[in-house]
């Protein structure tokens, strides 16, 4: 077999063999360089991600303090609300929870009764309106339910427009009114 190769015309010369070896070596070297470069890029991106995920706490807190100072001094203007957005104050429910010298007039305006009468009603009806806490939500408190029902009856508004000031959903508002309506009112 060796004799056949030596006598064969299609064999490679030493120069051609060196050229093939050089080409294969160049391809192999190029592949190693690309693989090494890809590994380095991957390590670099992982390092950058770690740096972004765990920033220096001192520089972060300094940035927050500087931002708060800039906001307080008025250097950074506050966003102006759009004309179609309603400004949220706290709503009727938050205003009813405040007990100050203006609460009496506010109760008379919104619920058509004094705070004392409202508290007496809540005290009488609370045992019948107790809800259980579930994994899905925190229930409405009895005073919240009663205040919403009284406000709804006093204002004669639609459910869609008066659940928002009490921070409750439309369905919760419907259920609250039905629950208060179904309570025994006799003593």
C-alpha positions in Angstrom: 0.0 0.0 0.0 2.8 2.4 0.8 4.3 1.6 -2.6 1.1 2.6 -4.3 1.0 6.0 -2.6 4.6 6.7 -3.6 4.0 5.8 -7.2 0.7 7.6 -7.4 0.5 11.0 -9.1 -2.2 12.4 -6.8 -0.1 12.7 -3.7 0.6 16.0 -2.0 4.0 17.5 -2.1 5.7 18.6 1.1 4.8 22.2 0.4 1.1 21.4 -0.2 1.0 19.3 3.0 2.5 22.2 5.0 -0.1 24.6 3.4 -3.0 22.2 4.5 -1.5 21.9 8.0 -1.2 25.7 8.2 -4.8 26.2 7.0 -6.2 23.6 9.5 -4.1 25.2 12.2 -5.4 28.6 11.3 -9.0 27.4 11.4 -8.5 25.7 14.8 -6.7 28.8 16.2 -9.6 31.0 15.0 -12.1 28.7 16.6 -10.2 28.8 19.9 -10.0 32.6 19.8 -13.7 32.9 19.2 -14.6 30.5 22.0 -12.3 32.3 24.4 -13.7 35.7 23.4 -17.3 34.4 23.9 -16.3 33.1 27.3 -14.8 36.4 28.3 -17.8 38.3 27.0 -20.1 36.0 29.0 -18.0 36.6 32.2 -18.0 40.3 31.6 -21.8 40.4 31.2 -22.3 38.3 34.3 -20.0 40.7 36.2 -21.9 43.7 35.0 -25.2 42.1 35.9 -24.0 41.4 39.4 -22.8 44.9 39.8 -26.2 46.2 38.7 -28.1 43.8 41.0 -26.0 44.6 44.1 -25.0 48.3 43.9 -22.9 50.0 46.4 -25.3 50.8 49.2 -23.5 54.0 50.3 -23.5 55.5 46.8 -27.2 54.5 46.4 -28.2 56.1 49.7 -26.2 59.3 48.9 -28.0 59.4 45.5 -31.4 59.1 47.2 -30.6 61.9 49.7 -29.4 64.2 46.9 -32.5 63.5 44.9 -34.8 64.2 47.9 -32.9 67.4 48.6 -33.3 68.5 45.0 -37.0 67.7 45.1 -37.5 69.6 48.4 -35.6 72.7 47.2 -37.7 72.9 44.0 -34.8 72.3 41.6 -36.6 69.3 40.1 -40.2 70.4 39.2 -43.0 68.1 40.3 -45.0 66.5 37.6 -48.2 68.4 36.9 -51.3 66.3 36.7 -53.0 66.0 33.4 -56.3 67.8 33.0 -58.3 64.5 32.7 -56.9 63.0 35.9 -58.6 63.5 39.2 -56.4 64.5 42.0 -56.6 61.9 44.8 -56.8 63.5 48.3 -57.8 60.6 50.5 -61.4 60.4 49.6 -64.6 60.7 51.6 -63.7 57.8 53.8 -60.4 59.2 54.9 -62.1 62.5 55.6 -64.7 60.8 57.7 -62.1 59.0 59.8 -60.5 62.3 60.9 -61.9 63.5 64.1 -61.3 67.2 64.5 -63.4 70.4 64.9 -64.6 70.3 61.3 -65.8 66.7 61.4 -69.2 67.5 62.7 -70.1 69.6 59.7 -68.6 67.1 57.3 -70.6 64.2 58.8 -73.8 66.3 58.5 -73.0 67.1 54.9 -72.0 63.6 53.8 -74.1 61.3 56.0 -76.8 63.6 57.2 -76.1 62.9 60.9 -73.7 63.8 63.6 -70.5 61.8 64.4 -72.0 60.7 67.7 -75.1 59.2 66.0 -72.9 57.5 63.4 -70.7 55.9 66.1 -73.9 54.6 67.9 -75.1 53.0 64.7 -71.7 51.4 64.0 -71.6 50.1 67.6 -75.1 48.6 67.2 -74.6 47.0 63.8 -70.9 46.0 63.9 -71.5 42.5 65.3 -73.6 41.7 62.3 -71.1 42.9 59.8 -67.9 41.2 60.9 -65.9 39.7 58.0 -63.1 37.2 58.1 -59.6 37.8 56.7 -58.8 35.6 53.8 -55.6 34.9 51.8 -56.9 37.0 49.0 -57.9 40.3 50.6 -58.4 42.3 53.8 -62.1 42.7 54.5 -63.8 46.0 54.8 -64.4 47.1 58.4 -67.9 47.4 59.7 -67.7 51.2 60.1 -66.5 51.5 56.5 -69.4 49.4 55.2 -72.0 51.4 57.2 -70.5 54.7 56.2 -70.6 53.8 52.6 -74.2 52.6 52.8 -75.3 55.7 54.6 -73.4 57.9 52.2 -75.0 56.1 49.2 -78.5 56.5 50.7 -77.9 60.2 51.6 -76.4 61.2 48.3 -78.5 59.1 45.9 -75.5 58.8 43.6 -74.8 56.0 41.2 -72.6 53.1 42.3 -70.0 53.9 39.7 -69.4 57.4 40.9 -69.5 57.0 44.6 -67.4 53.9 45.3 -64.2 55.7 44.4 -64.2 58.2 47.3 -64.5 55.2 49.7 -61.7 53.2 48.0 -63.9 50.2 47.4 -64.9 48.5 44.2 -68.3 48.7 42.6 -69.2 45.1 43.5 -68.1 45.6 47.1 -70.3 48.7 47.3 -73.3 46.8 46.0 -72.7 44.0 48.6 -72.2 46.6 51.4 -75.5 48.3 50.7 -77.3 44.9 50.5 -75.7 43.7 53.7 -76.7 46.8 55.6 -80.2 46.8 54.2 -80.6 43.1 55.3 -79.7 43.8 58.9 -82.3 43.6 61.6 -83.1 47.2 62.5 -85.4 46.6 65.5 -84.1 46.7 69.1 
